[in-house]
């Protein structure tokens, strides 16, 4: 297992988790901000960034870095919808064995997030899918989405469901181009006229 799967400037103690993934007992940034234990995997990104590396880190939903990024997501919702997403969420919903929360790092810099929370009966919900504005239109969101789907399969889920909105046309276009189709409304915004509910089958019935 190659230790250079981890971003430059990070200290770590690593043990093998499963092929292609590392289990991290401790990761701390050079600034001293602690990460919760999680898994690290690598995605090669050789596009517009020119040889950069996209790394996915599994982190706890209530960890400081995740909350910083979630606050950015919520601020964008305020701009687009006039208020934050007030869906009730618990850190435990994004914890194994049914859930996960991923942070995307580009050469060590956090650039995006995506969470999975178990809905039962083979369904898992995609939440807080986000790429920072300065890193958009470079294919990172599509790579992140594909990686999250792979993670959902590894967790044993058969279908990903999600809720987005009419004021996020870029997100809607991404999901539909990736094979997501309309599904029955569910959850906190099931009755909202502005919500769009989509789903993608990960494995055949």
GUMAR-657380 format. One line per field, with one value per residue: chain; x negated, y negated, z of N, C-alpha, C in turn; residue number from 0. Coordinates in Angstrom, 3 decimals, always signed. Each point is the difference from the previous one (the first is absolute). Example, Ala and Ser with C-alpha at 12.3 -4.5 7.8 and 13.67 -1.06 7.14 Angstrom:
BEGIN
ch	c(A; A)
n.east	c(-13.190; +0.350)
n.north	c(+5.690; -1.050)
n.up	c(+7.800; -0.720)
ca.east	c(+0.890; -0.820)
ca.north	c(-1.190; -1.190)
ca.up	c(+0.000; +0.060)
c.east	c(-0.900; +0.770)
c.north	c(-1.200; -1.090)
c.up	c(+0.000; +0.730)
i	c(0; 1)
This chain:
BEGIN
ch	c(A; A; A; A; A; A; A; A; A; A; A; A; A; A; A; A; A; A; A; A; A; A; A; A; A; A; A; A; A; A; A; A; A; A; A; A; A; A; A; A; A; A; A; A; A; A; A; A; A; A; A; A; A; A; A; A; A; A; A; A; A; A; A; A; A; A; A; A; A; A; A; A; A; A; A; A; A; A; A; A; A; A; A; A; A; A; A; A; A; A; A; A; A; A; A; A; A; A; A; A; A; A; A; A; A; A; A; A; A; A; A; A; A; A; A; A; A; A; A; A; A; A; A; A; A; A; A; A; A; A; A; A; A; A; A; A; A; A; A; A; A; A; A; A; A; A; A; A; A; A; A; A; A; A; A; A; A; A; A; A; A; A; A; A; A; A; A; A; A; A; A; A; A; A; A; A; A; A; A; A; A; A; A; A; A; A; A; A; A; A; A; A; A; A; A; A; A; A; A; A; A; A; A; A; A)
n.east	c(-0.852; +0.163; -0.967; -0.421; +0.883; -0.717; +0.737; -0.803; -0.886; +0.462; +0.172; -0.469; +0.879; -0.466; +1.146; -0.211; +0.952; -0.054; -0.076; -0.959; +0.158; -0.304; -0.219; +0.457; -0.963; -0.832; +0.652; -1.062; +0.581; -0.781; +1.265; -0.033; +0.804; +0.540; -0.271; +1.246; -0.112; -0.585; +0.583; -1.107; +0.502; -0.471; +0.250; -0.369; -0.496; +0.047; +1.039; +0.902; -0.050; -0.175; +0.387; +1.084; +0.132; +1.116; +0.065; +0.630; +0.428; +0.216; +0.895; -0.013; +1.315; -0.255; -0.924; -0.968; -0.805; +0.668; +0.065; -1.271; -0.157; +0.635; -0.665; -1.003; +0.324; +0.199; -1.150; -0.374; +0.549; -0.553; -1.097; +0.147; +0.248; -0.864; -0.510; -0.491; -0.634; +1.248; -0.408; +0.700; -1.228; -0.504; -1.116; +0.792; +0.794; -1.145; +0.256; -1.079; +0.630; +1.013; -0.754; -0.269; -1.058; -0.056; -1.280; +0.132; -1.233; -0.340; -1.006; +0.826; +0.589; +0.819; +0.619; +0.402; +1.296; +0.288; +1.258; -0.022; +1.342; -0.008; +0.754; -0.788; +0.221; -1.302; +0.726; -0.765; +0.042; -0.154; -0.830; +0.160; +0.480; -1.312; -0.250; -1.068; +0.496; -1.136; +0.599; +1.020; +0.772; -0.479; +1.235; -0.293; +1.093; -0.262; -1.286; +0.361; +0.926; -0.865; -0.877; +0.941; +0.317; -1.298; -0.074; +1.073; -0.543; -1.174; +0.879; +0.256; +0.006; +1.274; +0.378; -0.357; +0.508; +0.593; -0.129; +0.320; -0.354; +1.044; -0.477; -0.149; +0.137; -1.154; +0.492; +1.153; -0.709; -0.812; +0.985; +0.712; -1.103; +0.031; +1.218; +0.134; +1.058; +1.110; +0.205; +0.702; +0.646; -0.956; +0.045; -0.879; -0.453; +0.638; +0.480; -1.304; +0.602; -1.007; +0.392; -1.140; +0.696; -1.222; -0.212; -0.957; +0.316; -0.608; +0.922; -0.028; +1.305)
n.north	c(+1.193; -0.865; -0.515; -0.154; +0.934; -0.330; -1.111; -0.707; +0.092; +1.251; +0.066; +1.233; +0.823; +0.900; +0.646; +1.148; -0.468; -0.284; +0.817; -0.887; +0.362; -1.119; +0.658; -1.162; +0.318; -0.802; -1.090; -0.777; -1.155; -0.646; -0.421; +1.319; -0.140; +0.621; +1.104; +0.396; +1.183; +0.418; +0.222; +0.289; -0.510; +0.431; -1.178; +0.513; -1.205; +0.292; -0.721; -0.985; +0.729; +0.885; +1.250; -0.593; +0.192; +0.638; -0.316; +1.134; -0.760; +1.121; -0.893; -0.212; +0.099; +0.303; +0.438; -0.755; +0.741; +1.124; -0.430; -0.294; +1.158; +0.654; -0.814; +0.318; +1.291; -0.130; -0.656; +0.990; +0.884; -0.742; -0.052; +1.294; +0.360; -0.842; +1.226; +0.531; +1.103; +0.070; +0.883; +0.660; -0.213; +1.210; -0.297; +0.665; -0.805; -0.662; +0.830; +0.783; +1.115; -0.834; -0.881; -1.160; -0.705; -0.505; -0.291; -0.790; +0.470; -1.179; +0.871; +0.641; -0.697; -0.194; +0.736; +1.053; +0.307; +1.139; +0.116; +1.147; -0.021; +1.050; +0.391; +1.073; +1.300; -0.162; -0.982; -0.873; -1.025; -0.694; -0.477; -1.326; +0.352; -0.289; -0.921; -0.437; -1.231; -0.197; +1.148; -0.742; +0.730; +0.919; +0.433; -0.803; -0.698; +0.192; -0.272; -1.030; -0.303; +0.281; -0.687; -0.910; +0.126; +0.005; -1.054; -0.480; +0.393; -0.519; -0.938; +0.509; -1.285; +0.035; -1.092; -1.057; -0.669; -1.054; -1.122; -0.664; -1.127; -0.700; -0.498; +1.306; -0.724; -0.460; +0.063; -0.538; -0.826; -0.156; -0.036; -0.750; -0.677; +0.173; -0.144; -1.129; +0.621; -0.625; -0.276; +0.802; -1.142; -0.425; +0.276; -0.846; +0.116; +1.064; -0.984; -0.240; -1.054; -0.367; +1.119; +0.620; +1.117; +0.507; +1.016; +0.830; +0.992; +0.507; +0.888; +1.026; -0.007)
n.up	c(+0.000; -0.968; +0.767; -1.267; +0.393; +1.069; +0.187; -0.766; +1.010; -0.133; +1.316; +0.029; +0.572; -0.836; -0.124; -0.587; -0.777; -1.307; -1.021; -0.236; +1.272; +0.618; +1.130; +0.381; +0.843; -0.638; -0.300; -0.082; -0.263; -0.866; -0.115; +0.139; -1.058; +1.025; -0.652; -0.159; +0.642; -1.102; -1.142; -0.645; -1.079; -1.138; -0.575; -1.149; +0.037; -1.281; +0.397; +0.162; +1.123; -0.995; +0.200; +0.414; +1.302; -0.304; +1.288; +0.320; +0.986; +0.659; +0.352; +1.293; -0.060; +1.259; -0.863; +0.498; -0.748; +0.286; +1.245; -0.199; -0.647; +0.968; +0.793; -0.821; +0.084; +1.299; -0.017; -0.803; +0.849; +0.939; -0.751; -0.191; +1.264; +0.529; +0.133; +1.123; -0.266; +0.434; -0.923; +0.925; +0.469; +0.110; +0.686; +0.837; -0.714; +0.171; +0.994; -0.106; -0.354; +0.248; +0.644; -0.580; +0.329; -1.233; +0.172; -1.054; -0.164; -0.446; -0.152; +0.835; -0.973; +1.042; -0.930; +0.720; +0.045; +0.600; +0.413; +0.655; +0.021; +0.793; -1.028; +0.027; -0.005; +0.185; +0.539; -0.609; +0.843; -1.105; +0.924; -0.012; -1.184; +0.013; -0.926; +0.608; +0.015; +0.645; +0.317; -0.366; -0.795; +0.847; +0.140; +1.027; -0.263; -1.276; +0.230; +0.732; -0.887; -0.965; +0.723; +0.201; -1.264; -0.278; +0.808; -0.615; -1.141; +0.398; +0.338; -1.211; -0.369; -0.364; +0.709; -0.740; +1.023; -0.540; +0.670; -1.095; -0.594; -0.360; +1.120; -0.248; -1.093; +0.489; +1.243; -0.388; -0.754; +1.045; +0.883; -0.805; -0.235; +1.333; -0.530; +0.679; +0.503; -0.395; +1.287; +0.763; +0.241; +0.792; +1.277; +0.529; -1.250; +0.450; +0.743; -0.092; -0.540; +0.789; +0.607; -0.293; -0.103; +0.146; -0.817; +0.398; -0.801; +1.064; +0.351; -0.824; -0.116)
ca.east	c(+0.852; -0.869; +0.340; +0.240; +1.434; +0.398; -0.461; -1.247; +0.120; +0.787; -0.619; +0.952; -0.294; +0.882; +0.056; +0.789; +1.419; +0.346; -0.724; +0.294; +0.427; -0.798; +0.657; -0.856; +0.218; -0.102; -0.463; +0.087; -0.575; -1.157; +0.521; +0.363; +1.426; +0.105; +1.003; +0.457; -0.435; +0.792; -0.668; -0.522; -0.175; -0.557; +0.530; -0.923; +0.594; -1.018; +0.679; -0.379; -0.948; -1.335; -0.796; +0.333; +0.563; +1.191; -0.005; +1.206; -0.200; +1.208; -0.104; +1.242; +0.824; -0.138; -1.380; -0.087; -0.145; +1.272; +0.959; -0.377; +0.479; +1.466; +0.444; -0.077; +1.150; +1.198; -0.037; +0.417; +1.448; +0.622; -0.050; +0.842; +1.378; +0.434; -0.122; -0.804; +0.665; +0.262; +0.236; -0.656; -1.101; -0.791; -1.292; +0.068; +0.576; -1.076; -1.024; +0.132; -0.222; +0.916; -0.238; -1.368; -0.119; -1.261; -0.560; -0.915; -1.192; -0.763; -1.353; +0.046; +0.960; +1.393; +0.719; +1.382; +0.540; +1.176; +0.350; +0.958; +0.700; +0.768; +1.456; +0.564; +0.523; -0.912; -0.125; -0.853; +0.229; -1.132; +0.194; -1.118; -0.877; -0.422; -1.351; -0.231; +0.199; -1.256; -0.450; +1.053; -0.186; -1.249; +0.270; -0.141; +1.298; +0.321; -0.867; +0.449; +1.258; -0.301; -0.647; +1.021; +0.790; -0.811; +0.023; +1.334; +0.011; -0.837; +0.760; +1.077; +1.236; +0.386; +0.519; -0.252; +1.073; -0.430; +0.928; -0.641; +1.022; +0.055; -0.988; -1.321; +0.051; -1.249; +0.086; +1.003; -0.592; -1.004; +0.640; +0.717; -0.992; -0.623; +0.941; +1.037; +1.324; +0.998; +0.503; +1.059; -0.460; -0.183; -0.734; +0.360; +0.503; +0.848; +1.129; -0.456; +0.128; -1.302; -0.897; -0.110; -0.440; -0.600; -0.562; -0.772; -0.192; -1.416; -0.109; +1.246; +0.863)
ca.north	c(-1.193; -1.164; -1.059; -1.282; -0.210; -1.099; -1.281; -0.547; -0.872; +0.622; +1.014; +1.088; +1.371; +0.655; +1.454; +0.422; +0.233; +0.956; -0.397; -1.299; -0.961; -0.010; -0.401; -0.974; -0.067; -1.401; -0.924; -1.390; -0.904; -0.751; -1.053; +0.591; +0.294; +1.454; +0.748; +1.233; +1.184; +0.240; +0.683; -0.869; +0.650; -0.918; -0.105; -0.719; -1.128; -0.478; -0.898; -1.408; -0.385; +0.322; +0.900; -0.050; +1.226; -0.134; +1.007; +0.006; +0.362; +0.184; -0.739; -0.075; -1.143; -1.071; -0.466; -1.435; -0.300; +0.283; -1.034; -1.213; +0.149; +0.031; -1.390; -0.610; +0.512; -0.661; -1.395; -0.020; +0.205; -1.268; -0.869; +0.503; +0.287; -0.914; +0.632; +1.221; +1.296; +0.298; +1.426; +0.491; +0.917; +0.426; +0.573; +1.461; +0.443; +0.053; +0.884; +1.408; +0.730; -0.358; -1.324; -0.484; -1.392; -0.147; -1.313; +0.055; -0.834; -0.190; -0.321; -0.318; -1.063; +0.458; -0.651; +0.433; +0.967; +0.793; +0.908; +1.075; +0.456; +1.202; -0.097; +1.324; +0.716; -0.130; -1.391; -0.920; -1.361; -0.895; -1.312; -0.936; +0.072; -1.398; -0.338; -1.426; -0.750; -0.198; +1.268; +0.541; +0.072; +0.710; +1.432; +0.562; +0.451; +1.274; +1.009; +0.195; +0.736; +1.390; +0.617; +0.201; +1.152; +1.185; +0.202; +0.511; +1.418; +0.721; +0.083; +0.942; -0.651; +0.304; -1.178; -1.312; -0.976; -1.336; -1.123; -1.262; -1.016; -0.682; -1.075; +0.599; +0.658; +0.716; +1.279; +0.814; +0.457; +1.012; +1.242; +0.623; +0.522; +1.164; +1.102; -0.148; -0.197; -0.418; +1.015; -0.500; -0.933; +0.579; -0.783; -1.304; -0.886; +0.787; -0.804; -1.295; -0.136; -0.347; +1.139; +1.007; +1.247; +0.863; +1.259; +0.799; +1.392; +0.340; +1.411; +0.530; +0.678)
ca.up	c(+0.000; -0.120; +0.945; -0.682; -0.210; +0.863; -0.525; +0.502; +1.161; +1.047; +0.824; +0.073; +0.353; -0.949; -0.076; -1.154; +0.265; -1.036; -1.214; -0.585; +1.009; +1.211; +1.241; +0.657; +1.434; +0.396; -1.032; +0.437; -0.984; +0.481; +0.868; +1.272; +0.097; +0.042; -0.747; +0.622; -0.764; -1.198; -1.097; -1.043; -1.286; -0.988; -1.352; -0.868; -0.712; -0.924; -0.921; -0.115; +1.048; -0.464; +0.814; +1.410; +0.531; +0.823; +1.052; +0.805; +1.396; +0.786; +1.260; +0.770; -0.366; +0.990; +0.107; -0.299; -1.415; -0.656; +0.362; -0.728; -1.367; +0.041; +0.153; -1.333; -0.747; +0.496; -0.441; -1.398; -0.009; +0.391; -1.172; -1.091; +0.414; +1.047; +1.313; -0.022; +0.013; +1.405; +0.202; +1.218; -0.260; +1.148; -0.401; -0.022; -1.271; -0.987; +0.540; -0.375; -1.251; -1.069; -0.552; -0.182; -0.422; -0.712; -0.313; -1.140; +0.147; -1.227; +0.458; +1.426; +0.309; -0.056; -1.092; -0.122; +0.946; -0.356; +1.077; -0.232; +1.206; -0.270; +0.051; +0.166; -1.174; -1.132; -0.438; +0.746; -0.474; -0.208; +0.627; +0.081; -1.170; -0.134; -0.422; +0.192; -1.242; -0.723; -0.586; -0.845; -1.457; -0.285; +0.055; +1.349; +0.508; -0.642; +0.600; +1.375; -0.048; -0.347; +1.155; +1.025; -0.433; +0.293; +1.458; +0.329; -0.364; +0.957; +1.246; -0.204; -0.438; -1.365; -0.690; +0.589; -0.179; +0.377; -0.182; -0.346; -0.222; -1.290; -0.030; -0.184; -1.315; -0.278; +0.690; -0.679; -1.253; +0.336; +0.416; -1.113; -0.942; +0.632; +0.032; +1.019; -0.568; +1.004; +0.915; +0.876; +1.033; +1.329; +0.975; +0.543; -1.060; -0.895; -0.485; -0.508; -1.457; -0.567; +0.136; -1.049; +0.613; -1.012; +0.495; -0.954; +0.380; -0.018; -0.370; -0.540; +0.957)
c.east	c(-0.890; +0.439; +0.274; +1.449; +0.487; -0.561; -1.276; +0.243; +0.848; -0.846; +0.996; -0.604; +1.006; -0.059; +0.923; +1.430; +0.543; -0.696; +0.471; +0.396; -0.901; +0.859; -0.973; +0.333; -0.069; -0.505; +0.130; -0.662; -1.181; +0.437; +0.464; +1.474; +0.208; +1.100; +0.452; -0.555; +0.905; -0.813; -0.430; -0.134; -0.406; +0.775; -1.025; +0.756; -1.088; +0.580; -0.565; -1.015; -1.429; -0.802; +0.275; +0.670; +1.189; +0.037; +1.284; -0.323; +1.348; -0.205; +1.349; +0.754; -0.175; -1.442; -0.101; -0.085; +1.311; +1.005; -0.320; +0.537; +1.520; +0.547; -0.064; +1.173; +1.268; +0.053; +0.425; +1.497; +0.736; +0.046; +1.011; +1.469; +0.527; -0.056; -0.798; +0.870; +0.198; +0.455; -0.698; -1.060; -0.724; -1.332; +0.041; +0.542; -1.058; -1.151; +0.196; +0.869; +0.880; -0.311; -1.474; +0.053; -1.401; -0.362; -0.986; -1.122; -0.726; -1.375; +0.006; +0.991; +1.428; +0.778; +1.461; +0.395; +1.136; +0.252; +1.006; +0.664; +1.016; +1.495; +0.665; +0.512; -0.857; -0.198; -0.968; +0.174; -1.306; +0.333; -1.302; -1.035; -0.372; -1.433; -0.158; -0.040; -1.274; -0.466; +1.068; -0.377; -1.345; +0.183; -0.067; +1.318; +0.371; -0.858; +0.434; +1.284; -0.246; -0.637; +0.997; +0.887; -0.762; +0.008; +1.344; +0.112; -0.788; +0.708; +1.208; +1.317; +0.261; +0.454; -0.385; +1.202; -0.529; +1.125; -0.825; +1.113; -0.119; -1.024; -1.430; -0.050; -1.269; +0.030; +0.976; -0.573; -1.041; +0.665; +0.681; -0.973; -0.697; +0.981; +1.065; +1.331; +0.982; +0.477; +1.057; -0.575; -0.084; -0.573; +0.554; +0.639; +0.905; +1.120; -0.413; +0.130; -1.337; -0.963; +0.089; -0.588; -0.445; -0.567; -0.766; -0.183; -1.473; -0.243; +1.354; +0.789; -0.299)
c.north	c(-1.246; -1.106; -1.323; -0.153; -1.163; -1.309; -0.481; -0.911; +0.579; +1.023; +1.128; +1.277; +0.830; +1.513; +0.370; +0.278; +1.020; -0.467; -1.346; -1.065; +0.118; -0.388; -0.883; -0.051; -1.436; -0.803; -1.405; -0.881; -0.724; -1.152; +0.547; +0.296; +1.498; +0.518; +1.162; +1.183; +0.223; +0.688; -1.001; +0.819; -1.052; +0.052; -0.775; -1.085; -0.607; -0.962; -1.395; -0.419; +0.373; +0.831; -0.069; +1.303; -0.312; +1.166; -0.126; +0.507; +0.190; -0.642; -0.023; -1.282; -1.167; -0.450; -1.456; -0.319; +0.240; -1.101; -1.326; +0.051; +0.029; -1.411; -0.746; +0.452; -0.751; -1.465; -0.113; +0.232; -1.293; -0.943; +0.428; +0.113; -0.947; +0.579; +1.286; +1.242; +0.378; +1.447; +0.444; +1.050; +0.305; +0.543; +1.513; +0.521; +0.152; +0.896; +1.416; +0.734; -0.442; -1.298; -0.329; -1.485; -0.201; -1.460; +0.192; -0.997; -0.047; -0.511; -0.478; -1.064; +0.547; -0.767; +0.426; +1.043; +0.793; +0.994; +1.040; +0.343; +1.079; -0.259; +1.352; +0.581; -0.214; -1.399; -0.772; -1.389; -0.773; -1.368; -0.800; +0.220; -1.422; -0.068; -1.506; -0.729; -0.122; +1.253; +0.635; -0.054; +0.616; +1.514; +0.613; +0.542; +1.355; +1.123; +0.311; +0.819; +1.478; +0.729; +0.274; +1.189; +1.304; +0.316; +0.564; +1.486; +0.818; +0.170; +0.923; -0.603; +0.296; -1.224; -1.253; -0.889; -1.364; -0.995; -1.237; -0.993; -0.703; -1.124; +0.516; +0.738; +0.771; +1.378; +0.936; +0.572; +1.088; +1.331; +0.700; +0.566; +1.233; +1.157; -0.065; -0.357; -0.404; +1.182; -0.626; -0.958; +0.685; -1.063; -1.378; -0.911; +0.732; -0.836; -1.351; -0.068; -0.303; +1.184; +0.937; +1.248; +0.966; +1.265; +0.698; +1.405; +0.349; +1.432; +0.457; +0.705; +1.484)
c.up	c(+0.000; +0.939; -0.686; -0.440; +0.847; -0.516; +0.661; +1.200; +1.115; +0.745; +0.166; +0.585; -0.772; +0.159; -1.150; +0.429; -0.977; -1.275; -0.546; +0.984; +1.212; +1.181; +0.770; +1.479; +0.498; -1.182; +0.546; -1.042; +0.608; +0.894; +1.345; +0.172; -0.116; -0.910; +0.852; -0.794; -1.198; -1.056; -1.048; -1.277; -1.029; -1.297; -0.823; -0.754; -0.874; -1.013; +0.027; +1.049; -0.367; +0.971; +1.482; +0.420; +0.885; +0.973; +0.789; +1.402; +0.656; +1.361; +0.694; -0.348; +0.969; +0.196; -0.446; -1.489; -0.745; +0.307; -0.683; -1.433; -0.065; +0.166; -1.329; -0.879; +0.408; -0.427; -1.465; -0.131; +0.357; -1.198; -1.058; +0.386; +1.072; +1.393; -0.114; -0.168; +1.468; +0.216; +1.283; -0.350; +1.293; -0.487; -0.110; -1.319; -1.086; +0.455; -0.522; +1.027; -1.164; -0.700; -0.144; -0.321; -0.557; -0.183; -1.146; +0.207; -1.330; +0.385; +1.443; +0.394; -0.069; -1.058; -0.104; +1.018; -0.638; +1.121; -0.431; +1.318; -0.366; +0.138; +0.232; -1.305; -1.239; -0.513; +0.897; -0.613; -0.127; +0.588; -0.050; -1.101; -0.389; -0.501; +0.136; -1.343; -0.829; -0.729; -0.886; -1.479; -0.379; +0.088; +1.374; +0.537; -0.595; +0.583; +1.429; +0.029; -0.306; +1.178; +1.117; -0.368; +0.251; +1.493; +0.437; -0.338; +1.010; +1.343; -0.130; -0.443; -1.477; -0.791; +0.770; -0.290; +0.438; -0.222; -0.308; -0.326; -1.331; -0.118; -0.090; -1.340; -0.338; +0.642; -0.695; -1.298; +0.243; +0.321; -1.174; -1.025; +0.547; +0.181; +1.067; -0.663; +1.083; +0.842; +0.899; +1.031; +1.365; +0.928; +0.283; -1.048; -0.996; -0.616; -0.577; -1.516; -0.680; -0.018; -1.200; +0.646; -1.096; +0.649; -1.116; +0.557; -0.146; -0.421; -0.504; +1.088; +0.003)
i	c(0; 1; 2; 3; 4; 5; 6; 7; 8; 9; 10; 11; 12; 13; 14; 15; 16; 17; 18; 19; 20; 21; 22; 23; 24; 25; 26; 27; 28; 29; 30; 31; 32; 33; 34; 35; 36; 37; 38; 39; 40; 41; 42; 43; 44; 45; 46; 47; 48; 49; 50; 51; 52; 53; 54; 55; 56; 57; 58; 59; 60; 61; 62; 63; 64; 65; 66; 67; 68; 69; 70; 71; 72; 73; 74; 75; 76; 77; 78; 79; 80; 81; 82; 83; 84; 85; 86; 87; 88; 89; 90; 91; 92; 93; 94; 95; 96; 97; 98; 99; 100; 101; 102; 103; 104; 105; 106; 107; 108; 109; 110; 111; 112; 113; 114; 115; 116; 117; 118; 119; 120; 121; 122; 123; 124; 125; 126; 127; 128; 129; 130; 131; 132; 133; 134; 135; 136; 137; 138; 139; 140; 141; 142; 143; 144; 145; 146; 147; 148; 149; 150; 151; 152; 153; 154; 155; 156; 157; 158; 159; 160; 161; 162; 163; 164; 165; 166; 167; 168; 169; 170; 171; 172; 173; 174; 175; 176; 177; 178; 179; 180; 181; 182; 183; 184; 185; 186; 187; 188; 189; 190; 191; 192; 193; 194; 195; 196; 197; 198; 199; 200; 201; 202; 203; 204)
